[in-house]
Amino acid sequence: MTRTAAFGSWKSPIAAGAVVSADRRFDRPIVLEGDAVYWVESRPHEDGRLAIVRWSPGDGTHEVTPAPFSARSTVHEYGGGAFTAEAGTVFFSNGGDQRLYGQKAGAPPAPITPASAIRYADIGLDARRGRLICVAEDHGQVGREAVNSLAAVGLDGRGEIRDLVAGNDFYSSPRLSPDGTHLAWLTWNHPHMPWDAAELWLGEMREDGSIGSATHVAGGRDESVCMPRFSPDGTLYFVYEETGWWNLYRWTHGRIQPVCPMAAEFGLPAWTFGTSTYGFESSDSLIAFYTHDDRATLARVDLSSLSLQRLEAPFTSMDSLQVGDGHAVFVAGSPEHSWSIVRYDLRTGRSRVLRESSDVEIEAGYLSTSRVLDFPTEEGVTSHALFYPPTNRDFRGPDGERPPLIVVSHGGPTAAACSTLSPEIQYWTSRGFAVADVNYGGSTGYGRDYRKRLNGRLGVVDVDDCLACATFLAAAGETDPERTIIRGRSAGGYTTLAALTFRDFFRAGASHYGISDLEAMVTDTHKFESRYLESLVGPYPATRDLYRERSPVNSAQRLSCPVIFFQGGEDRVVPPSQAALMVEALRENGVPVAHVLFPDEQHGFRKAENLERALEAELFFYSRVFGFTPADPIVPVHIDNLA
């Protein structure tokens, strides 16, 4: 029997502990070796350790790297591309010391590189020369910016490190041709990010393993290129944004040739290493996925006719695609299923789930399915979101009341909300909240022009779009404008704080390691993003006044609604001072504020107990602000200035 109860107080079968305990995060990339599949997944109950896992048809799934080893790179702080595997041996960067290790089947990991201040990522094997080729990031010069290069690391026991390409600020994606005679790579320089301006180069590999003559293939100022790969016959393919969409291209006979151009995205922003949206079935056939209209589609491309054929697959979101003999493996999800490692039979079209990111099973009566929301925003532009109504078969809200709305401002800010089942979102909707996951201007998936809407307008376009989404839903009678919340992580945390400070609509907010002082981020963050704000705000110090004007901490007196802050004490991306300064300002101004600090967390929480605490503390905070009682007991969080 359905009962009437206040929104937010509904009893839900989706507990915070269950959401967290079953939460596995798959780190890029996936590696194929014959029929075997390798991937990296997190262990929340092992302090977020990243374990390499192997699956094969005969042996099933088993863990390769023993505790306490963790396959994690911290190049660019975000890492990715932390391992590769070949001939029964895995090579990986260890999270604890950032050294490279090799591990043969049945043996413990053995160090390859000495202890040093060098970090490694985007690891590939050059079997012909007995070495690894990777991105190296040297933090050994105290007081100076880290130095990045492409390097070769010997496997002869001495761990000799040799720079192959150096001199620019950043490098990624070193890819060796099948015959070992050429190396392709990406490079870019400050103040650009790789999705704004990167270059693809192709170099000849000399007999001694050094790089000889090199050719600039594609990319440059205001042109993004990503994901180079060689086909089995040695042709270089890549994703290029020449027409305003990330499409497939190839380098043939000394010129660039488009491969089935279309108004869809075959690319992804390279926040981490190891990104892949395509692979080769043969020299004549390519398997890829692309995103269009908020949905990912799997396809086969005939490389002779350059024609595209859609493949039937029950997924709406995809990532990290690799192709083997007769099959493709990728990470995928749908509104009914959380992110999973999937093996797709290219002959039959059948999918086999090898590993799910979540063990939480949500019955249909508690499952909120998203719908695509296109809504008008400033300057006549249409923006986008995914809307989840509150759903719980056991409860309904009081007559005449509309549900509270949580507006989610994603991080990046070039990321994108997707429709894959999120137990965290279901945690909120099953308790009586509506959720709008907003793809504001700057998000990926809608072409270059939409992504570049945010350039020079961080704190304006993102805030406008989040506000427009909330007002659109309220005007449609779907949500309560007096109980509208905004929450976000990292750059989304900045959008949250900017919306609460510079607009007067939202009634509460939650900032998870969000930026409050843009000016401080110029000097107090890591190398990869140290100049990012020049494109999003303006050149510094020439536009210093604009940085100060758009920094919530400088206008904290304008923020009057309750806010809760979550912060990692070891965060190198958004330092703890960013939250502390804002919290202190709100305390002094008499605004209800809570500050939850996890001293041993970095940028993005990894430990199960902290993830669970953050989820429950946020619910407790909203219950106090909006006057409802949660169905389950929660350890209180201290809230200043709230009677």
Secondary structure, DSSP 8 states (H G I E B T S, - for coil): --EE--TT----S--HHHHHHT---EEEEEEEETTEEEEEEEEGGGTTEEEEEEEETTTEEEE-S-TT--B---TTTT-B--EEEETTEEEEEBTTT--EEEEETTS--EE-S-SSSEEEEEEEEEGGGTEEEEEEEE--STTS--EEEEEEEE-SSS--EEEEEESSSEEEEEEE-TTSSEEEEEEE-TT--TTTS-EEEEEEE-TTS-EEEEEEEEEBTTB-EEEEEE-TTS-EEEEE-TTSS-EEEEEETTEEEEES--SSB-----SSB---SEEEEETTEEEEEEEETTEEEEEEEETTTTEEEE---S-SEEEEEEE-SSEEEEEEEETTEEEEEEEEETTT--EEEEEES------GGG----EEEEEE-GGG-EEEEEEE----TTEE--TT----EEEEE-STTT-----S--HHHHHHHTTT-EEEEEE-TT-SSS-HHHHGGGTT-TTTHHHHHHHHHHHHHHHTTSS-GGGEEEEEETHHHHHHHHHHHH-S--SEEEEES--S-HHHHHHSS-GGGTTTHHHHT--TTTTHHHHHHT-GGGGGGG--S-EEEEEETT-SSS-THHHHHHHHHHHHTT--EEEEEETT--SS---HHHHHHHHHHHHHHHHHHHT---SS-------BT--
